[in-house]
Amino acid sequence: MKPPMKPKPSRIIPLLLILSGAIAALFWWLNGEHPETQEQLTLYGNVDIREVDLAFNGNERIATLFAVEGEQVTQGQLLAQLEMQRLQAAVDRAQALVQAQQQQLSRLETGSRPQEIRKAQADADAARAEAENADANYRRLRELQQKNLASTQQRDDAKTAATAAHALAKAKQETLRLVLEGPRQEDIAAARATLQARRAELVIAQRNLTDASLYAPSDGIIQNRMLEPGDMASPQKPVYNLALTDPMWVRAYIEAPDLGKINPGMLAEIHTDSYPDKAYRGWVGYISPTAEFTPKSVETTRVRTDLVYQVRIYACNPNHELRLGMPATVSIALQQRSTAVTPDNHPCIQGKAP
């Protein structure tokens, strides 16, 4: 009986290589990272919001502060006020100057009053009569002087008086013409320009008074209150730091190979560690047009030197559960139609979807 034949080494080595490759592939599949499927894309990021530093547009002492840290405020809500005595006095003064200049302009535009015209006419008539009387007196004295019944001095004095009377009559006549014509157009234009300047000063004073009240520009939460009543406010010194509650988004990063899989308007679901069983509705609202290196705080399946693109997934946060910096996981179904988000199809409206 022949002994069993031993397998040749040339056949054993390929079998061992195939078996090793299969074991390595199985180990990689069980323990390694796998690329995203074509049905869904998962992104990781943090909740982000906009913050606003609120300051008075003026220099005055703070009188009252109405909000504290952590308070939910609404758009248009009064948050603080300055002392207003000096600002109100500036408004009152500007209003008085406007009224005075308005009267001055009205007087110029109305022209001469009937009484002024009649007085000027009477003065001109009286001066003309005086001139005629002086002429008659001069003629009499001239005839008497020729008969040696009056001196040469008397004749010359009468002539001088007649000349002066005619000059006065002419001046009174010119005054009458000025009264009849009324003020010069240049004076009216100057008065009108002055009135415009006074009105501008009033607008500035009223604006300064309005700026003495600080209102919330949008809905949000007071994060910090930096000043207190009695502090001197200025445009360079914020009074509050306001965290806006809308819009709120998850700032995530997507790798270049996945960039073509998403478009603005695509719906997304957002999950957080704080509320693991709750999904927040959202949509892709922004994709950065430029690449950047992966931030150190972001984990991806590639090495950190790979280029990524920032993506903002805007979130619906009706109960104000999402907080700034909160880690979040975003799931985007790739087999969906992307549409521009409008007030009519806003994802935050229950039952609506872009």
C-alpha positions in Angstrom: 0.0 0.0 0.0 1.4 3.3 -1.0 1.9 6.0 1.6 -0.4 9.1 1.2 1.1 11.8 -0.9 2.1 15.0 0.8 0.8 18.3 -0.6 3.3 20.2 -2.5 4.6 23.5 -0.9 3.7 25.3 -4.1 0.0 24.7 -3.5 0.0 25.3 0.3 1.4 28.8 0.1 -1.3 30.3 -2.1 -4.0 28.7 0.1 -2.4 30.2 3.2 -2.3 33.6 1.5 -6.0 33.5 0.5 -7.0 32.4 4.0 -4.9 35.2 5.6 -6.5 37.7 3.3 -10.0 36.5 4.2 -9.3 36.7 7.9 -7.8 40.2 7.5 -10.8 41.4 5.5 -13.2 39.9 8.1 -11.3 41.6 11.0 -11.3 44.9 9.1 -15.0 44.7 8.5 -15.8 43.9 12.1 -13.5 46.5 13.7 -12.7 49.1 11.0 -14.5 52.2 9.8 -16.7 51.9 6.7 -17.6 54.5 4.2 -21.1 56.1 4.4 -23.8 54.3 2.5 -25.5 55.9 -0.4 -28.8 56.2 1.4 -27.7 58.5 4.3 -24.9 60.8 5.1 -23.9 61.4 8.7 -22.1 64.6 9.9 -20.8 65.6 13.3 -20.6 69.1 14.6 -21.6 71.6 17.3 -24.6 73.8 17.8 -23.8 77.4 16.8 -25.7 80.7 17.2 -25.2 84.4 16.5 -24.4 86.7 19.4 -24.9 90.5 19.6 -23.3 93.0 21.9 -25.9 95.7 22.7 -24.6 99.2 23.5 -26.2 102.6 23.7 -25.5 105.0 20.8 -24.7 107.8 23.1 -22.8 109.0 26.1 -24.8 109.3 29.3 -25.3 107.7 32.7 -27.4 104.5 32.8 -30.6 105.1 34.8 -32.3 101.7 34.6 -31.6 98.1 33.5 -34.7 95.9 33.0 -33.1 92.5 32.0 -30.8 90.0 33.8 -28.6 87.1 32.7 -30.6 84.1 31.4 -33.7 86.1 30.7 -35.6 85.3 27.5 -36.3 88.5 25.6 -38.4 89.3 22.5 -37.7 91.6 19.6 -38.5 95.2 20.5 -38.5 94.6 24.3 -37.1 97.5 26.3 -33.9 96.5 28.0 -32.3 99.6 29.5 -32.6 103.4 29.6 -30.3 106.3 30.1 -30.9 109.5 32.2 -32.9 111.7 29.9 -33.1 115.2 31.5 -30.3 116.7 29.4 -31.4 114.9 26.2 -35.0 116.1 26.7 -33.8 119.7 27.3 -31.8 119.5 24.0 -35.0 118.5 22.2 -37.0 121.3 23.7 -34.4 123.9 22.8 -34.2 122.6 19.2 -38.0 122.8 18.9 -38.0 126.4 20.1 -35.4 127.4 17.6 -37.3 125.8 14.8 -40.5 127.6 15.8 -38.6 131.0 16.0 -37.0 130.5 12.6 -40.4 129.4 11.1 -41.9 132.7 12.2 -38.9 134.6 10.8 -39.4 132.9 7.4 -43.1 133.5 7.4 -42.6 137.2 8.1 -40.2 137.5 5.1 -42.4 135.5 2.8 -45.5 137.5 3.7 -43.9 140.8 2.9 -44.8 144.2 4.1 -48.0 144.7 6.1 -50.7 147.2 4.9 -49.9 149.5 7.8 -46.3 149.6 6.9 -47.1 150.4 3.3 -49.5 153.2 4.3 -47.0 154.7 6.7 -44.3 154.7 4.0 -46.7 156.3 1.6 -47.6 159.0 4.2 -43.9 159.7 4.9 -43.2 160.1 1.2 -46.1 162.5 0.7 -45.0 164.5 3.7 -41.5 164.7 2.5 -42.7 165.8 -1.0 -44.8 168.5 0.6 -41.9 169.8 2.6 -39.8 169.9 -0.5 -42.5 171.9 -2.4 -42.8 174.3 0.6 -39.0 174.8 0.7 -39.0 175.6 -3.0 -41.6 178.2 -2.6 -39.8 179.8 0.4 -36.6 179.9 -1.7 -38.3 181.6 -4.6 -39.8 184.3 -2.2 -36.4 185.0 -0.6 -34.7 185.2 -4.0 -37.2 187.8 -5.2 -36.8 189.8 -1.9 -33.0 189.6 -2.1 -33.2 191.0 -5.6 -35.1 194.0 -4.2 -32.7 194.3 -1.3 -35.4 193.3 1.1 -33.6 190.1 2.2 -30.0 189.3 2.7 -27.9 187.0 0.6 -27.5 184.7 3.6 -31.2 184.3 3.9 -31.5 183.4 0.2 -28.7 180.9 0.4 -30.2 179.3 3.5 -33.5 178.9 1.8 -31.8 177.3 -1.2 -30.0 174.8 1.0 -33.2 174.0 2.9 -35.0 173.3 -0.4 -32.2 171.0 -1.7 -32.3 169.0 1.6 -36.0 168.7 1.5 -35.9 167.3 -2.1 -33.2 164.8 -1.0 -35.4 163.7 1.9 -38.4 163.4 -0.3 -36.4 161.2 -2.7 -35.2 159.0 0.2 -38.8 158.6 1.4 -39.9 157.6 -2.1 -37.3 154.9 -2.3 -38.3 153.6 1.1 -41.8 153.4 -0.2 -40.7 151.3 -3.2 -38.8 148.9 -0.9 -41.8 148.4 1.3 -44.0 147.8 -1.7 -41.5 145.2 -3.2 -41.0 143.4 0.1 -38.0 141.4 1.4 -35.2 140.4 -1.0 -35.3 136.9 -2.4 -31.8 136.3 -1.1 -33.0 137.0 2.5 -35.9 134.6 2.1 -33.6 131.9 0.8 -31.2 132.4 3.7 -34.0 132.2 6.2 -35.3 129.0 4.5 -31.9 127.4 4.7 -31.5 128.4 8.4 -34.9 126.8 9.1 -33.8 123.6 7.4 -30.7 123.5 9.5 -32.8 124.0 12.7 -35.0 121.2 11.7 -32.0 118.9 11.2 -30.7 119.8 14.6 -34.2 118.9 16.0 -34.1 115.5 14.3 -30.6 114.8 15.8 -31.8 115.8 19.2 -34.9 113.6 18.9 -32.7 110.7 17.7 -30.4 111.1 20.7 -33.4 111.0 23.0 -34.7 107.9 21.3 -31.3 106.2 21.5 -31.4 106.7 25.3 -33.7 103.6 25.3 -32.1 100.2 24.4 -34.3 97.6 22.8 -33.8 94.0 21.9 -33.1 93.7 18.1 -34.4 90.1 18.0 -35.6 87.3 20.1 -32.8 85.8 22.3 -31.4 85.1 25.7 -29.3 87.5 27.8 -26.0 85.9 28.3 -24.1 88.6 30.1 -24.9 92.0 31.7 -21.7 94.0 31.6 -22.9 97.3 33.1 -25.1 98.4 36.0 -27.2 101.5 36.8 -25.0 104.5 37.4 -22.3 103.4 35.0 -21.4 105.7 32.1 -22.6 104.3 28.8 -21.0 104.8 25.4 -21.1 103.1 22.0 -17.8 101.4 22.8 -19.1 99.8 26.1 -21.7 97.0 25.6 -24.4 96.7 28.2 -25.7 93.2 27.3 -24.5 90.2 25.3 -27.5 88.7 23.6 -27.6 85.2 22.2 -30.1 85.0 19.3 -32.4 82.0 19.4 -33.1 82.2 15.7 -31.4 81.3 13.5 -29.7 78.3 15.2 -27.6 75.8 13.3 -25.2 72.9 13.6 -21.8 73.8 12.3 -20.4 70.6 10.7 -17.7 69.7 8.2 -18.0 67.6 5.1 -15.2 65.9 3.2 -14.6 66.7 -0.4 -15.8 63.3 -1.8 -19.2 63.8 -0.1 -19.6 67.4 -1.2 -21.6 66.6 -4.3 -24.1 64.5 -2.3 -25.9 67.4 -0.6 -27.5 70.6 -1.7 -29.0 73.6 0.2 -32.6 72.9 1.2 -32.2 69.2 1.9 -34.0 68.0 5.0 -32.0 66.6 7.9 -32.4 65.1 11.4 -30.4 66.3 14.3 -29.6 64.3 17.4 -27.8 65.3 20.6 -26.4 63.4 23.6 -28.5 65.5 25.9 -31.7 64.2 24.3 -30.7 61.0 22.5 -34.3 59.9 21.8 -35.3 63.1 20.3 -34.8 64.2 16.7 -34.8 67.8 15.7 -35.9 68.9 12.2 -33.5 70.8 10.1 -32.3 71.6 6.7 -29.0 72.3 4.9 -28.8 76.1 4.8 -25.2 76.9 3.9 -22.3 75.2 2.2 -19.0 77.0 2.3 -17.6 77.9 -1.1 -14.0 77.5 0.2 -12.1 74.6 1.7 -10.2 74.5 4.9 -8.2 72.1 7.0 -10.1 70.1 9.5 -10.5 71.9 12.8 -8.9 70.0 15.7 -12.3 69.7 17.5 -13.9 67.9 14.6 -13.6 64.1 14.1 -13.8 62.7 10.6 -12.8 59.4 9.0 -9.9 61.0 7.2 -6.7 62.3 8.6 -6.8 65.8 10.1 -4.9 67.4 7.2 -7.6 66.6 4.7 -9.5 69.5 3.3 -13.2 69.9 4.4 -16.0 72.3 3.8 -18.1 73.9 6.5 -21.8 73.1 6.3 -24.6 74.8 8.3 -27.6 72.7 9.1 -30.3 75.1 10.4 -32.3 73.6 13.2 -35.8 73.9 14.5 -35.6 74.5 18.3 -39.1 75.2 19.5 -38.4 74.3 23.1 -35.0 76.0 23.3 -33.3 72.7 24.1 -30.4 73.2 21.8 -27.5 75.2 23.4 -24.4 76.9 22.1 -21.5 74.4 21.6 -23.7 71.3 22.2 -22.3 68.3 20.2 -24.7 67.1 17.6 -25.1 64.3 15.0 -26.7 65.2 11.7 -28.3 62.6 9.4 -29.2 63.6 5.8 -31.1 61.2 3.6 -29.5 61.4 0.2 -32.4 60.2 -1.9 -34.5 63.4 -1.6 -35.3 66.5 -3.5 -33.7 69.8 -2.4 -35.8 72.9 -2.5 -35.3 76.5 -1.5 -36.7 77.1 2.0 -39.4 79.8 2.1 -41.9 80.9 4.8 -44.6 78.7 3.2 -42.6 75.5 3.3 -40.4 76.1 6.3 -39.3 72.8 8.0 -40.0 74.2 11.4 -43.7 74.4 10.6 -45.1 71.0 11.5 -46.0 69.0 8.5 -44.2 71.4 6.1 -41.1 70.4 4.2 -39.1 72.0 1.5 
